[in-house]
Amino acid sequence: MPRVDADVFSDREISRLYIGAALSESKRVEAVLTEHGIDYVVNVELFRSGIFSRPRHGAVFYVDAAQADHCRSLLLAAKLRRGIVEEGTHD
């Protein structure tokens, strides 16, 4: 499984790829990334889905910044649009 320890990315720029709000959704993201041999890190983090929503925990996926656009395309093709994070990188 290409899920890796965060230390693997210690010398590379990483990008926040996806926020999975539900376990089933996060498992689908893992399956897509694994199927395509993408190394990724996943952390449970607090997020808000809107200005007036309460913070909740979700699975946040990170990938090598150089692969982020490709990974977003893979997730879109798998109809996993809702949690895709379009902007920025995370150090």
Residue pairs with C-beta under 8 A, 6 or more apart in sequence:
1 30
1 34
2 33
2 34
2 37
2 38
2 39
2 40
3 30
3 33
3 34
3 39
3 40
3 41
3 42
4 39
4 40
4 41
5 41
6 41
6 43
8 39
8 41
9 39
9 41
9 62
9 64
12 64
12 65
12 66
13 64
13 65
13 66
13 89
13 91
14 41
14 62
14 63
14 64
14 65
14 89
14 90
14 91
15 62
15 63
15 64
15 65
15 68
15 85
15 88
15 89
15 90
16 60
16 61
16 62
16 85
16 88
16 89
16 90
17 40
17 61
17 62
17 63
17 68
17 71
17 72
17 75
17 84
17 85
18 29
18 60
18 61
18 75
18 80
18 83
18 84
18 85
19 45
19 47
19 58
19 59
19 60
19 61
19 83
19 85
20 26
20 29
20 58
20 59
20 60
20 61
20 83
21 47
21 49
21 56
21 58
21 82
21 83
23 59
25 80
25 82
25 83
26 42
26 58
26 59
26 61
28 78
28 80
29 59
29 61
29 75
29 80
29 83
30 40
30 42
32 74
32 75
32 78
32 80
33 40
33 61
33 63
33 71
33 74
36 74
38 63
38 67
38 71
38 74
39 63
39 64
40 61
40 62
40 63
40 71
41 61
41 62
41 63
42 59
42 60
42 61
42 62
43 59
43 60
43 62
44 57
44 58
44 59
44 60
45 57
45 58
45 60
46 55
46 56
46 57
46 58
47 55
47 56
47 57
47 58
47 60
48 54
48 55
48 56
49 56
58 83
62 90
63 71
65 89
68 89
72 84
72 86
75 81
75 84
76 84
